[in-house]
Amino acid sequence: MSKVVCDMSMSVDGFVAGRHQSLDQPFGEGVGDRLHQWMIEEPERHAAVIEGITAAGAFVMGRNMFDPGRGDWDLDWSGWWGEEPPYHAPVFVLTHHPRGPLTMRGGTTFTFVTDGIEAALAQAREAAGGRDVAIAGGAATVNQYLAAGHIDELRLHVAPVILGRGERLLAGAGDLTLEPLGAPSGTGLVTHLTYRVVRDAG
């Protein structure tokens, strides 16, 4: 059955990015690749996890995951990933500023959605054709979908790093229970944790 899933690399203290994200420092000041070293230095050891991150039939992300800007679009900007993004599927980008669809190499098309998280998820479900939909980030976007009760499975990739401040996952997500699915796995650079998300009835 199709699920809504979410993969997030995070620090031990719950942050997925530092403060003041920018073009030069996309993960925030002083963060660099510290939360994602496991993907960069040990891709073979985590191949199944990495494959799972990009296995969805469609993706939803916030604007800041696509673009460092906040106002009107720089139409020359086509994402952080070069000419062939890793998604190879439709991606729906939440934004307040309209922009036409952007088709990239490898089967990725970015569609820019201005009417909120419900509309973006509905479009992603249709585009996925019965496959899973992934909420790709960042923290604010994931937290909104968690608060709305739309994420079925949360996969956390916890790096042995303490950031102390920045963009915190689960802030404002509401009263949730996370039921473990399988045993933790990983290496010295990361611990992989998978949970079924249960929204408490009260």
C-alpha positions as a printed Julia matrix, in Angstrom:
202×3 Matrix{Float64}:
  0.0    0.0     0.0
  1.21   3.52   -0.79
  2.62   5.45    2.18
  3.81   8.96    2.89
  7.39   8.63    4.1
 10.09  11.01    5.25
 13.87  10.61    5.51
 15.83  13.21    7.5
 19.46  13.4     8.56
 19.67  15.12   11.92
 21.92  15.87   14.87
 21.59  14.08   18.19
 19.85  17.18   19.59
 17.25  17.22   16.84
 18.46  19.77   14.31
 18.48  19.15   10.55
 20.23  22.42    9.64
 22.0   25.26   11.38
 21.15  28.93   11.46
 21.39  31.36    8.54
 21.2   28.98    5.61
 22.52  30.6     2.44
 23.9   29.91   -1.03
 27.39  29.52    0.42
 26.24  27.49    3.44
 23.1   25.58    2.42
 22.92  23.64    5.71
 23.58  26.73    7.85
 26.56  28.31    9.52
 29.23  25.85   10.62
 27.33  22.72    9.61
 28.87  21.83    6.26
 28.53  18.11    5.57
 28.56  17.04    9.22
 25.02  15.61    9.13
 25.58  13.83    5.82
 29.11  12.45    6.11
 27.72   8.93    6.13
 26.35   9.44    2.59
 29.57  11.02    1.33
 32.23   8.88    3.0
 30.46   5.51    3.26
 27.94   5.3     0.41
 28.56   1.59   -0.15
 27.87   0.74    3.49
 24.56   2.6     3.39
 23.55   1.77   -0.19
 20.17   0.27    0.74
 19.27   3.28    2.89
 20.31   5.75    0.18
 18.35   3.81   -2.41
 15.3    3.94   -0.15
 15.53   7.73    0.16
 15.07   8.2    -3.59
 12.7    5.29   -4.21
  9.43   7.22   -3.91
  7.12   7.84   -6.84
  6.91  11.57   -6.07
  8.37  14.07   -3.62
  7.28  17.22   -1.76
  9.76  19.79   -0.48
  9.8   23.3     0.89
 11.15  26.16   -1.15
 14.32  26.51    0.93
 15.28  22.94    0.08
 15.15  23.89   -3.59
 16.4   27.49   -3.5
 18.28  29.76   -1.05
 15.99  32.69   -1.94
 12.82  33.86   -0.21
 11.26  36.4    -2.57
 10.73  36.46   -6.32
 12.38  33.66   -8.27
 15.78  33.8    -9.89
 14.74  31.89  -13.0
 18.33  30.93  -13.72
 18.33  28.84  -10.53
 17.39  25.19  -11.11
 18.17  23.62   -7.72
 21.21  22.52   -5.74
 21.8   19.3    -7.69
 23.02  20.26  -11.13
 21.42  19.22  -14.4
 20.32  15.77  -13.15
 18.78  15.86   -9.66
 18.72  12.58   -7.7
 14.93  12.25   -7.57
 14.12  10.94  -11.07
 10.44  11.57  -10.31
  8.0   14.47   -9.98
  8.87  16.93   -7.19
  6.35  19.42   -5.8
  7.91  22.54   -4.26
  5.92  24.59   -1.73
  6.2   28.31   -2.39
  4.35  31.62   -2.14
  5.69  32.77   -5.52
  4.33  31.24   -8.76
  6.76  29.69  -11.2
  6.27  27.43  -14.21
  7.31  23.75  -14.12
 11.0   22.97  -14.51
 11.97  19.75  -16.29
 15.46  18.38  -15.65
 17.48  15.43  -16.87
 16.77  11.95  -15.53
 13.0   12.27  -15.19
 12.79  14.98  -12.52
 10.19  17.7   -13.01
  9.81  20.41  -10.37
  6.27  21.76  -10.02
  5.81  24.85   -7.86
  2.7   24.77   -5.65
  1.32  27.99   -4.17
 -1.84  26.73   -2.48
 -0.44  24.86    0.52
  0.6   21.49    1.85
 -2.69  19.69    1.17
 -2.66  20.64   -2.51
  0.99  19.65   -2.9
  0.37  16.26   -1.29
 -2.7   15.62   -3.43
 -0.72  16.37   -6.59
  2.16  14.19   -5.4
 -0.15  11.25   -4.64
 -1.65  11.46   -8.12
  1.77  11.72   -9.76
  3.15   8.8    -7.72
  0.66   6.39   -9.3
  0.32   4.17   -6.24
  3.96   4.35   -5.17
  5.07   6.04   -1.95
  5.22   9.81   -1.63
  8.24  11.26    0.2
  8.27  14.51    2.17
 11.84  15.56    1.44
 12.26  18.52    3.81
 13.28  20.85    5.22
 12.33  20.88    8.88
  9.46  23.37    8.62
  7.85  21.4     5.81
  8.21  18.06    7.58
  6.85  19.52   10.81
  3.77  20.85    9.0
  3.04  17.45    7.47
  3.56  15.72   10.81
  1.22  18.18   12.55
 -1.4   17.55    9.87
 -1.13  13.79   10.41
  0.02  13.01    6.88
  3.33  11.18    7.43
  3.05   7.42    7.91
  6.73   6.5     8.27
  9.59   8.61    9.63
 13.17   7.5     8.91
 15.78   9.35   10.96
 19.49   9.24   10.18
 21.12  10.51   13.35
 24.68  11.8    13.12
 26.85  11.92   16.29
 26.82  15.73   16.18
 25.36  18.35   18.54
 24.47  21.61   16.79
 22.79  23.43   19.67
 20.62  25.63   17.45
 19.13  25.86   14.01
 16.18  24.21   12.26
 14.7   21.66   14.67
 12.76  18.61   13.55
  9.51  17.76   15.41
  8.99  21.34   16.68
  5.25  21.96   16.74
  4.51  18.53   15.3
  1.93  17.78   17.98
  1.31  14.75   20.19
  2.83  11.81   18.34
  3.89   8.28   19.17
  6.75   6.8    17.15
  6.57   3.01   16.94
  9.93   1.43   15.98
  9.97  -0.59   12.76
 12.91  -2.97   12.94
 16.16  -2.59   14.84
 18.47   0.43   14.59
 21.4    0.09   12.21
 24.37   2.15   11.13
 28.05   2.88   11.65
 30.12   5.33   13.65
 28.92   8.14   11.37
 25.16   7.55   11.66
 22.38   5.58   13.32
 19.38   4.73   11.14
 16.02   4.64   12.93
 12.66   3.88   11.3
  9.31   4.62   12.96
  5.64   4.3    12.18
  4.0    7.6    13.09
  0.91   7.3    15.27
 -1.11  10.42   16.07
 -2.55  10.18   19.57
 -6.33  10.44   19.57
 -6.51  12.95   22.42
